[in-house]
Amino acid sequence: MSCNDFSRPGKHGLDRIVQQALGCDDTVWYRYLLQKDLCGCALSSDEACAVIDGAVLTANDMAQRITAQYGALSPRELAGELQLDLVYAREELQEPYLYMGLYDPAARIITVNDSAVLQVAQFIGDNELDSFTRSDDIVDSIVLHEIFHALEEENSGIYTRSRMLERSVLGIRYKRGLAGASEVAAVQFSKYMAGMAYSPCIFERYLLLALGQLATHDLIPYT
C-alpha cells in the first residue's frame, strides 16, 4: 500500500462514487481518521505514514493472534469467548448519540446503536447498494471494531495506546497521545477479521449521507 497514492473521485452519481469509495486505498480512510483526532496538531506526511503503518501492523498482528487462539468465530461468538456483553440500544440519531458502536471497559459491554444500523441498512436498500455493500456486514464490522478496543484495554503498552507525538509550544517540548491510531487499528482489525474487501468506514459515511450531514460528492474524504 502506498500512503500517498490516492486521487479525488468524479461526481457522477451516488452509485459511481460508492464504487470509487469501495475501491479506494485504505490510507485515504486512515488519514481521515487521524485528521479527525488532531485538533490543530497537524501531522507531517512521514508521521502520518508511520502511524498508519504501526496501527495496521498492530491490528493485523492482533487479528492473527485471536484467530490462532479462538479459530473462525462469528463476531458475536468471539465477543462471548472474550466474556464481553453485547447489547443493542435505540438512540436518537443526533449528537451526542450519533455513534454506531461503543465499548465500556468498566462494564465490559459493547453497545451497538440499532438506530444507526437500521438507518444505514435502509439507506443501502433505498439506493440499491446491496450489490456493493451488504447490510449483514454493518453489525459485524461494528462488533469487531469494539472488540479491538476491548483487546487494547488488556494489552498494556500496545502501540495504538502508547504512540505519542512530540510537539513544541513556545520552545517547550511536550508529548501528546494520538487516539486516531487506535481508531485506524480498530477499523483495520474489523476489516481483516470480517474478510471485507472494502473499508468499514463506508458505513459511517452512509449514515452521514442518510442524515443529510454529508454531500454525495464528499463520500470519500479529501485529506
Accessible surface in RSA format (square Angstrom, percent):
REM  Atomic radii and reference values for relative SASA: ProtOr
REM  Chains: A
REM  Algorithm: Lee & Richards
REM  Probe-radius: 1.40
REM  Slices: 20
REM RES _ NUM      All-atoms   Total-Side   Main-Chain    Non-polar    All polar
REM                ABS   REL    ABS   REL    ABS   REL    ABS   REL    ABS   REL
RES MET A   1   136.04  70.4  47.09  31.2  88.94 211.8  58.10  49.4  77.93 103.2
RES SER A   2    55.09  46.6  44.95  60.0  10.14  23.4  33.26  70.8  21.84  30.6
RES CYS A   3    15.58  11.8  10.21  11.4   5.38  12.6   3.34   8.5  12.24  13.2
RES ASN A   4   101.68  70.1  79.29  76.6  22.39  53.9  31.53  75.9  70.15  67.8
RES ASP A   5    98.79  69.2  88.14  87.7  10.65  25.2  15.04  35.4  83.75  83.5
RES PHE A   6    72.29  36.2  40.02  24.8  32.27  84.0  50.25  30.5  22.05  63.1
RES SER A   7    94.02  79.4  72.96  97.4  21.06  48.5  47.71 101.6  46.31  64.9
RES ARG A   8   176.47  74.1 150.94  76.9  25.53  60.8  55.17  75.4 121.30  73.5
RES PRO A   9    15.74  11.5   1.62   1.5  14.12  51.3   7.66   6.3   8.08  50.2
RES GLY A  10    27.34  33.7   0.00   N/A  27.34  33.7  22.36  61.4   4.98  11.2
RES LYS A  11   131.47  64.1 106.36  65.3  25.11  59.8  61.66  55.5  69.81  74.4
RES HIS A  12   116.76  63.8  89.41  62.1  27.36  70.0  61.49  63.4  55.28  64.3
RES GLY A  13    37.84  46.7   0.00   N/A  37.84  46.7  30.61  84.0   7.23  16.2
RES LEU A  14    36.45  20.3  29.63  21.2   6.82  17.1  29.63  20.8   6.82  18.4
RES ASP A  15    78.79  55.2  76.50  76.1   2.29   5.4  20.53  48.3  58.26  58.1
RES ARG A  16   119.68  50.3 119.54  60.9   0.14   0.3  31.33  42.8  88.35  53.5
RES ILE A  17     2.28   1.3   2.28   1.7   0.00   0.0   2.28   1.6   0.00   0.0
RES VAL A  18     0.00   0.0   0.00   0.0   0.00   0.0   0.00   0.0   0.00   0.0
RES GLN A  19    95.61  53.5  83.78  61.2  11.82  28.2  21.08  44.9  74.53  56.5
RES GLN A  20    59.24  33.1  46.33  33.9  12.91  30.7  33.01  70.3  26.23  19.9
RES ALA A  21     1.95   1.8   0.00   0.0   1.95   4.4   0.00   0.0   1.95   5.2
RES LEU A  22    30.32  16.9  19.80  14.2  10.52  26.4  20.51  14.4   9.81  26.4
RES GLY A  23    68.24  84.2   0.00   N/A  68.24  84.2  36.75 100.9  31.49  70.5
RES CYS A  24    24.52  18.5   6.31   7.0  18.21  42.8   7.63  19.3  16.89  18.2
RES ASP A  25    42.34  29.7  28.17  28.0  14.17  33.5  16.11  37.9  26.22  26.2
RES ASP A  26    18.95  13.3  15.15  15.1   3.80   9.0   1.73   4.1  17.22  17.2
RES THR A  27     0.10   0.1   0.10   0.1   0.00   0.0   0.10   0.1   0.00   0.0
RES VAL A  28     1.15   0.8   1.15   1.0   0.00   0.0   1.15   1.0   0.00   0.0
RES TRP A  29     1.79   0.7   1.79   0.9   0.00   0.0   0.91   0.5   0.87   1.4
RES TYR A  30     0.20   0.1   0.20   0.1   0.00   0.0   0.00   0.0   0.20   0.2
RES ARG A  31    37.20  15.6  33.78  17.2   3.42   8.1   8.69  11.9  28.51  17.3
RES TYR A  32    26.63  12.4  26.63  15.2   0.00   0.0  18.25  13.7   8.38  10.3
RES LEU A  33    14.43   8.0  11.19   8.0   3.25   8.2  11.25   7.9   3.19   8.6
RES LEU A  34     2.37   1.3   2.37   1.7   0.00   0.0   2.37   1.7   0.00   0.0
RES GLN A  35    96.96  54.2  87.51  64.0   9.45  22.5  28.02  59.6  68.94  52.3
RES LYS A  36   113.67  55.5  80.05  49.1  33.62  80.0  64.99  58.5  48.68  51.9
RES ASP A  37    30.37  21.3  22.81  22.7   7.57  17.9  13.28  31.3  17.09  17.0
RES LEU A  38    17.50   9.7  17.50  12.5   0.00   0.0  17.50  12.3   0.00   0.0
RES CYS A  39   119.08  90.1  73.63  82.1  45.45 106.8  41.54 105.3  77.54  83.6
RES GLY A  40    85.77 105.8   0.00   N/A  85.77 105.8  44.04 120.9  41.73  93.5
RES CYS A  41    17.97  13.6  11.55  12.9   6.41  15.1  16.06  40.7   1.90   2.1
RES ALA A  42    79.48  73.1  63.81  98.5  15.67  35.6  65.85  92.7  13.63  36.1
RES LEU A  43    29.66  16.5   5.19   3.7  24.47  61.5   5.86   4.1  23.80  64.0
RES SER A  44    59.64  50.4  45.74  61.0  13.90  32.0  52.29 111.3   7.35  10.3
RES SER A  45    58.54  49.5  47.71  63.7  10.83  24.9  42.45  90.4  16.09  22.5
RES ASP A  46   119.33  83.6 112.42 111.9   6.90  16.3  33.34  78.5  85.98  85.8
RES GLU A  47    47.02  27.0  44.54  33.7   2.48   5.9  23.60  45.6  23.42  19.1
RES ALA A  48     6.34   5.8   6.34   9.8   0.00   0.0   6.34   8.9   0.00   0.0
RES CYS A  49    23.88  18.1  23.88  26.6   0.00   0.0  14.78  37.4   9.10   9.8
RES ALA A  50    50.71  46.6  38.46  59.3  12.26  27.9  45.69  64.3   5.02  13.3
RES VAL A  51     0.00   0.0   0.00   0.0   0.00   0.0   0.00   0.0   0.00   0.0
RES ILE A  52     0.30   0.2   0.30   0.2   0.00   0.0   0.30   0.2   0.00   0.0
RES ASP A  53    83.08  58.2  76.26  75.9   6.82  16.1  29.04  68.3  54.04  53.9
RES GLY A  54    15.38  19.0   0.00   N/A  15.38  19.0  14.03  38.5   1.35   3.0
RES ALA A  55     0.00   0.0   0.00   0.0   0.00   0.0   0.00   0.0   0.00   0.0
RES VAL A  56    21.91  14.4  21.91  19.8   0.00   0.0  21.91  19.0   0.00   0.0
RES LEU A  57   129.14  71.9 126.09  90.2   3.05   7.7 128.91  90.5   0.24   0.6
RES THR A  58    21.38  15.2  14.90  15.1   6.49  15.5  12.90  17.3   8.49  12.8
RES ALA A  59     0.00   0.0   0.00   0.0   0.00   0.0   0.00   0.0   0.00   0.0
RES ASN A  60    34.19  23.6  34.19  33.0   0.00   0.0   5.37  12.9  28.81  27.9
RES ASP A  61    66.27  46.4  64.10  63.8   2.17   5.1  15.49  36.5  50.78  50.6
RES MET A  62     4.83   2.5   4.77   3.2   0.06   0.1   2.49   2.1   2.34   3.1
RES ALA A  63     0.00   0.0   0.00   0.0   0.00   0.0   0.00   0.0   0.00   0.0
RES GLN A  64    95.49  53.4  88.61  64.8   6.88  16.4  30.60  65.1  64.89  49.2
RES ARG A  65   123.04  51.7 115.45  58.9   7.59  18.1  48.04  65.7  75.00  45.5
RES ILE A  66    10.45   5.9  10.45   7.8   0.00   0.0  10.45   7.5   0.00   0.0
RES THR A  67    59.03  42.0  55.93  56.7   3.10   7.4  50.40  67.7   8.62  13.0
RES ALA A  68    90.92  83.6  49.49  76.4  41.44  94.3  61.29  86.3  29.63  78.5
RES GLN A  69   128.98  72.1  93.18  68.1  35.79  85.2  35.34  75.2  93.63  71.0
RES TYR A  70    59.70  27.9  39.17  22.3  20.53  53.4  25.85  19.4  33.86  41.7
RES GLY A  71    35.87  44.2   0.00   N/A  35.87  44.2  29.34  80.5   6.53  14.6
RES ALA A  72   107.85  99.2  66.84 103.2  41.01  93.3  74.71 105.2  33.14  87.8
RES LEU A  73    64.27  35.8  37.21  26.6  27.06  68.0  40.13  28.2  24.14  65.0
RES SER A  74    45.00  38.0  35.16  46.9   9.84  22.7  37.11  79.0   7.89  11.1
RES PRO A  75    15.87  11.6  15.47  14.1   0.40   1.4  15.82  13.1   0.05   0.3
RES ARG A  76   114.52  48.1 105.00  53.5   9.52  22.7  49.51  67.7  65.01  39.4
RES GLU A  77    97.69  56.1  87.63  66.3  10.07  24.0  39.63  76.7  58.07  47.4
RES LEU A  78     3.09   1.7   3.09   2.2   0.00   0.0   3.09   2.2   0.00   0.0
RES ALA A  79     1.23   1.1   1.23   1.9   0.00   0.0   1.23   1.7   0.00   0.0
RES GLY A  80    47.77  58.9   0.00   N/A  47.77  58.9  33.77  92.7  14.00  31.4
RES GLU A  81   100.93  57.9  80.32  60.8  20.62  49.1  10.84  21.0  90.10  73.6
RES LEU A  82    19.22  10.7  11.48   8.2   7.73  19.4  15.56  10.9   3.65   9.8
RES GLN A  83   147.27  82.4 129.08  94.3  18.19  43.3  40.17  85.5 107.11  81.2
RES LEU A  84     8.61   4.8   0.71   0.5   7.91  19.9   0.82   0.6   7.79  21.0
RES ASP A  85    86.24  60.4  82.43  82.0   3.81   9.0  14.46  34.0  71.78  71.6
RES LEU A  86    45.37  25.3  18.91  13.5  26.46  66.5  18.91  13.3  26.46  71.2
RES VAL A  87    61.54  40.5  58.03  52.5   3.51   8.5  61.54  53.5   0.00   0.0
RES TYR A  88    98.97  46.2  66.05  37.6  32.92  85.7  61.47  46.2  37.50  46.2
RES ALA A  89    28.14  25.9  21.91  33.8   6.23  14.2  28.14  39.6   0.00   0.0
RES ARG A  90   168.81  70.9 136.35  69.5  32.47  77.3  52.89  72.3 115.93  70.3
RES GLU A  91    51.38  29.5  47.64  36.0   3.74   8.9   3.71   7.2  47.67  38.9
RES GLU A  92   112.27  64.5  96.15  72.7  16.12  38.4  43.89  84.9  68.38  55.8
RES LEU A  93    33.81  18.8  17.84  12.8  15.97  40.1  18.01  12.7  15.79  42.5
RES GLN A  94    93.66  52.4  92.92  67.9   0.74   1.8  22.81  48.5  70.85  53.7
RES GLU A  95   130.76  75.1 111.26  84.2  19.50  46.4  62.88 121.6  67.88  55.4
RES PRO A  96   107.47  78.3  84.40  76.9  23.07  83.8  85.55  70.6  21.92 136.2
RES TYR A  97   100.73  47.0 100.73  57.3   0.00   0.0  55.15  41.4  45.58  56.2
RES LEU A  98    34.06  19.0  10.68   7.6  23.38  58.8  10.82   7.6  23.24  62.5
RES TYR A  99    32.79  15.3  25.64  14.6   7.15  18.6  30.05  22.6   2.74   3.4
RES MET A 100    27.75  14.4  23.29  15.4   4.46  10.6  15.72  13.4  12.03  15.9
RES GLY A 101    13.27  16.4   0.00   N/A  13.27  16.4   0.19   0.5  13.08  29.3
RES LEU A 102    92.81  51.7  91.65  65.6   1.15   2.9  92.64  65.1   0.17   0.4
RES TYR A 103    30.71  14.3   7.08   4.0  23.63  61.5   6.18   4.6  24.53  30.2
RES ASP A 104    65.93  46.2  61.68  61.4   4.26  10.1  24.80  58.4  41.14  41.0
RES PRO A 105    68.00  49.6  55.20  50.3  12.80  46.5  55.48  45.8  12.52  77.8
RES ALA A 106   102.12  93.9  59.87  92.4  42.25  96.1  72.51 102.1  29.61  78.4
RES ALA A 107    48.15  44.3  24.72  38.2  23.42  53.3  35.12  49.5  13.03  34.5
RES ARG A 108    76.43  32.1  76.24  38.9   0.20   0.5  48.85  66.8  27.59  16.7
RES ILE A 109    48.74  27.7  48.37  36.0   0.37   0.9  48.37  34.8   0.37   1.0
RES ILE A 110     0.03   0.0   0.03   0.0   0.00   0.0   0.03   0.0   0.00   0.0
RES THR A 111    25.86  18.4  25.86  26.2   0.00   0.0   9.29  12.5  16.57  25.0
RES VAL A 112     0.00   0.0   0.00   0.0   0.00   0.0   0.00   0.0   0.00   0.0
RES ASN A 113     0.00   0.0   0.00   0.0   0.00   0.0   0.00   0.0   0.00   0.0
RES ASP A 114    34.51  24.2  34.51  34.3   0.00   0.0   1.42   3.3  33.09  33.0
RES SER A 115    23.08  19.5  16.28  21.7   6.80  15.7  11.83  25.2  11.25  15.8
RES ALA A 116     0.00   0.0   0.00   0.0   0.00   0.0   0.00   0.0   0.00   0.0
RES VAL A 117    14.41   9.5  14.41  13.0   0.00   0.0  14.41  12.5   0.00   0.0
RES LEU A 118    89.47  49.8  86.35  61.8   3.12   7.8  86.65  60.9   2.82   7.6
RES GLN A 119    49.37  27.6  45.69  33.4   3.68   8.8   3.99   8.5  45.38  34.4
RES VAL A 120     0.00   0.0   0.00   0.0   0.00   0.0   0.00   0.0   0.00   0.0
RES ALA A 121    29.30  26.9  23.45  36.2   5.84  13.3  23.79  33.5   5.51  14.6
RES GLN A 122   109.97  61.5  99.77  72.9  10.20  24.3  29.71  63.2  80.26  60.9
RES PHE A 123    24.53  12.3  20.60  12.8   3.93  10.2  24.29  14.7   0.24   0.7
RES ILE A 124     0.00   0.0   0.00   0.0   0.00   0.0   0.00   0.0   0.00   0.0
RES GLY A 125    38.54  47.5   0.00   N/A  38.54  47.5  25.02  68.7  13.52  30.3
RES ASP A 126   102.89  72.1  69.40  69.1  33.49  79.2  27.86  65.6  75.03  74.8
RES ASN A 127    58.53  40.4  38.74  37.4  19.79  47.6   7.93  19.1  50.60  48.9
RES GLU A 128   143.83  82.6 128.04  96.9  15.78  37.6  43.28  83.7 100.55  82.1
RES LEU A 129     0.82   0.5   0.82   0.6   0.00   0.0   0.82   0.6   0.00   0.0
RES ASP A 130    79.65  55.8  70.40  70.1   9.25  21.9  35.36  83.2  44.29  44.2
RES SER A 131   101.42  85.7  57.71  77.0  43.71 100.7  56.91 121.2  44.51  62.4
RES PHE A 132    60.13  30.1  44.29  27.4  15.84  41.2  48.39  29.3  11.74  33.6
RES THR A 133     0.13   0.1   0.00   0.0   0.13   0.3   0.13   0.2   0.00   0.0
RES ARG A 134   130.19  54.7 127.69  65.1   2.50   5.9  62.90  86.0  67.28  40.8
RES SER A 135    40.10  33.9  29.84  39.8  10.26  23.6  25.34  54.0  14.75  20.7
RES ASP A 136   101.30  71.0  87.29  86.9  14.01  33.1  24.57  57.8  76.73  76.5
RES ASP A 137    14.82  10.4  14.74  14.7   0.08   0.2   0.20   0.5  14.62  14.6
RES ILE A 138     0.33   0.2   0.33   0.2   0.00   0.0   0.33   0.2   0.00   0.0
RES VAL A 139    19.53  12.9  19.53  17.7   0.00   0.0  19.53  17.0   0.00   0.0
RES ASP A 140    30.58  21.4  30.58  30.4   0.00   0.0   0.43   1.0  30.15  30.1
RES SER A 141     5.95   5.0   4.47   6.0   1.48   3.4   1.20   2.6   4.75   6.6
RES ILE A 142    12.29   7.0   8.92   6.6   3.37   8.1  12.29   8.8   0.00   0.0
RES VAL A 143     0.11   0.1   0.11   0.1   0.00   0.0   0.11   0.1   0.00   0.0
RES LEU A 144     3.82   2.1   3.82   2.7   0.00   0.0   3.82   2.7   0.00   0.0
RES HIS A 145    30.08  16.4  30.08  20.9   0.00   0.0  15.97  16.5  14.11  16.4
RES GLU A 146    12.55   7.2  12.55   9.5   0.00   0.0   0.00   0.0  12.55  10.2
RES ILE A 147     0.00   0.0   0.00   0.0   0.00   0.0   0.00   0.0   0.00   0.0
RES PHE A 148     0.00   0.0   0.00   0.0   0.00   0.0   0.00   0.0   0.00   0.0
RES HIS A 149    22.09  12.1  22.04  15.3   0.05   0.1  18.24  18.8   3.85   4.5
RES ALA A 150     1.32   1.2   1.25   1.9   0.08   0.2   1.25   1.8   0.08   0.2
RES LEU A 151     7.92   4.4   7.92   5.7   0.00   0.0   7.92   5.6   0.00   0.0
RES GLU A 152     4.29   2.5   0.00   0.0   4.29  10.2   0.00   0.0   4.29   3.5
RES GLU A 153    82.89  47.6  51.04  38.6  31.85  75.8  12.10  23.4  70.79  57.8
RES GLU A 154    94.87  54.5  59.45  45.0  35.42  84.3  38.26  74.0  56.61  46.2
RES ASN A 155    39.15  27.0  33.46  32.3   5.69  13.7  12.27  29.5  26.88  26.0
RES SER A 156   120.58 101.9  82.88 110.6  37.69  86.8  58.39 124.3  62.19  87.1
RES GLY A 157    64.50  79.5   0.00   N/A  64.50  79.5  32.50  89.2  31.99  71.7
RES ILE A 158    20.36  11.6  10.81   8.1   9.55  23.0  20.15  14.5   0.21   0.6
RES TYR A 159    62.25  29.1  55.34  31.5   6.92  18.0  55.82  42.0   6.43   7.9
RES THR A 160     3.70   2.6   0.00   0.0   3.70   8.8   0.00   0.0   3.70   5.6
RES ARG A 161   115.04  48.3  85.91  43.8  29.13  69.4  44.99  61.5  70.04  42.5
RES SER A 162    57.15  48.3  38.75  51.7  18.39  42.4  34.88  74.3  22.27  31.2
RES ARG A 163    56.97  23.9  50.70  25.8   6.27  14.9  17.18  23.5  39.80  24.1
RES MET A 164    76.27  39.5  66.39  43.9   9.88  23.5  53.41  45.4  22.86  30.3
RES LEU A 165     1.77   1.0   0.86   0.6   0.91   2.3   1.77   1.2   0.00   0.0
RES GLU A 166    92.33  53.0  80.53  60.9  11.80  28.1  26.10  50.5  66.22  54.1
RES ARG A 167    44.55  18.7  41.69  21.3   2.86   6.8  30.38  41.5  14.17   8.6
RES SER A 168    59.24  50.1  29.70  39.6  29.54  68.1  19.98  42.5  39.26  55.0
RES VAL A 169    81.56  53.7  78.02  70.6   3.54   8.5  80.72  70.1   0.84   2.3
RES LEU A 170   173.17  96.4 131.62  94.2  41.55 104.4 144.58 101.5  28.59  76.9
RES GLY A 171    70.11  86.5   0.00   N/A  70.11  86.5  34.20  93.9  35.91  80.4
RES ILE A 172   122.86  69.9 119.41  89.0   3.45   8.3 122.67  88.3   0.19   0.5
RES ARG A 173   157.94  66.3 133.69  68.1  24.25  57.7  70.02  95.7  87.92  53.3
RES TYR A 174    89.73  41.9  78.56  44.7  11.17  29.1  67.26  50.5  22.48  27.7
RES LYS A 175   126.01  61.5 101.38  62.2  24.63  58.6  48.50  43.7  77.51  82.6
RES ARG A 176    58.17  24.4  53.37  27.2   4.80  11.4  30.60  41.8  27.57  16.7
RES GLY A 177    36.04  44.4   0.00   N/A  36.04  44.4  23.56  64.7  12.47  27.9
RES LEU A 178     6.60   3.7   0.00   0.0   6.60  16.6   0.30   0.2   6.30  16.9
RES ALA A 179    66.00  60.7  54.15  83.6  11.85  27.0  62.42  87.9   3.57   9.5
RES GLY A 180     1.36   1.7   0.00   N/A   1.36   1.7   1.36   3.7   0.00   0.0
RES ALA A 181     0.00   0.0   0.00   0.0   0.00   0.0   0.00   0.0   0.00   0.0
RES SER A 182     8.86   7.5   8.86  11.8   0.00   0.0   7.07  15.1   1.79   2.5
RES GLU A 183    63.52  36.5  63.52  48.1   0.00   0.0  29.30  56.7  34.22  27.9
RES VAL A 184     0.00   0.0   0.00   0.0   0.00   0.0   0.00   0.0   0.00   0.0
RES ALA A 185     0.00   0.0   0.00   0.0   0.00   0.0   0.00   0.0   0.00   0.0
RES ALA A 186     0.00   0.0   0.00   0.0   0.00   0.0   0.00   0.0   0.00   0.0
RES VAL A 187     7.92   5.2   7.92   7.2   0.00   0.0   7.92   6.9   0.00   0.0
RES GLN A 188    18.57  10.4  18.57  13.6   0.00   0.0   0.00   0.0  18.57  14.1
RES PHE A 189     0.00   0.0   0.00   0.0   0.00   0.0   0.00   0.0   0.00   0.0
RES SER A 190     0.21   0.2   0.21   0.3   0.00   0.0   0.00   0.0   0.21   0.3
RES LYS A 191    37.19  18.1  36.60  22.5   0.59   1.4  17.44  15.7  19.75  21.0
RES TYR A 192    91.41  42.7  70.31  40.0  21.10  54.9  56.27  42.3  35.14  43.3
RES MET A 193    48.54  25.1  16.70  11.0  31.85  75.8  17.80  15.1  30.74  40.7
RES ALA A 194    38.49  35.4   4.12   6.4  34.37  78.2  12.56  17.7  25.93  68.7
RES GLY A 195    66.56  82.1   0.00   N/A  66.56  82.1  35.27  96.8  31.29  70.1
RES MET A 196    16.10   8.3   2.24   1.5  13.86  33.0   7.25   6.2   8.84  11.7
RES ALA A 197    95.48  87.8  63.18  97.5  32.30  73.5  73.03 102.9  22.45  59.5
RES TYR A 198    21.44  10.0  19.87  11.3   1.57   4.1  21.44  16.1   0.00   0.0
RES SER A 199     5.28   4.5   1.33   1.8   3.94   9.1   1.33   2.8   3.94   5.5
RES PRO A 200    13.74  10.0   7.65   7.0   6.09  22.1   8.32   6.9   5.42  33.7
RES CYS A 201     7.27   5.5   2.28   2.5   5.00  11.7   5.00  12.7   2.28   2.5
RES ILE A 202     1.16   0.7   1.16   0.9   0.00   0.0   1.16   0.8   0.00   0.0
RES PHE A 203     3.28   1.6   3.28   2.0   0.00   0.0   3.28   2.0   0.00   0.0
RES GLU A 204    46.37  26.6  45.83  34.7   0.53   1.3  27.56  53.3  18.81  15.4
RES ARG A 205    11.98   5.0  11.98   6.1   0.00   0.0   0.00   0.0  11.98   7.3
RES TYR A 206     0.00   0.0   0.00   0.0   0.00   0.0   0.00   0.0   0.00   0.0
RES LEU A 207     4.49   2.5   4.49   3.2   0.00   0.0   4.49   3.2   0.00   0.0
RES LEU A 208    30.18  16.8  30.18  21.6   0.00   0.0  30.18  21.2   0.00   0.0
RES LEU A 209    21.66  12.1   7.34   5.2  14.32  36.0   7.34   5.2  14.32  38.5
RES ALA A 210    33.76  31.0   2.56   4.0  31.20  71.0   7.84  11.0  25.92  68.7
RES LEU A 211    50.96  28.4  22.61  16.2  28.36  71.3  28.01  19.7  22.95  61.8
RES GLY A 212    67.60  83.4   0.00   N/A  67.60  83.4  33.27  91.3  34.32  76.9
RES GLN A 213   103.12  57.7  69.03  50.4  34.09  81.2  34.64  73.7  68.47  51.9
RES LEU A 214    34.19  19.0  18.75  13.4  15.44  38.8  24.53  17.2   9.66  26.0
RES ALA A 215    44.05  40.5  29.14  45.0  14.90  33.9  38.51  54.2   5.53  14.7
RES THR A 216    53.61  38.1  48.95  49.6   4.67  11.1  20.25  27.2  33.37  50.4
RES HIS A 217    71.32  39.0  70.90  49.3   0.42   1.1  36.61  37.7  34.70  40.4
RES ASP A 218    48.76  34.2  48.56  48.3   0.19   0.5  11.08  26.1  37.68  37.6
RES LEU A 219     0.00   0.0   0.00   0.0   0.00   0.0   0.00   0.0   0.00   0.0
RES ILE A 220     6.40   3.6   6.10   4.5   0.29   0.7   6.10   4.4   0.29   0.8
RES PRO A 221    10.75   7.8   5.16   4.7   5.59  20.3   9.75   8.1   1.00   6.2
RES TYR A 222    68.76  32.1  38.48  21.9  30.28  78.8  39.88  30.0  28.88  35.6
RES THR A 223    58.85  41.9   5.26   5.3  53.59 127.7  31.18  41.9  27.67  41.8
END  Absolute sums over single chains surface
CHAIN  1 A    10927.2       8112.2       2815.0       5596.7       5330.5
END  Absolute sums over all chains
TOTAL         10927.2       8112.2       2815.0       5596.7       5330.5
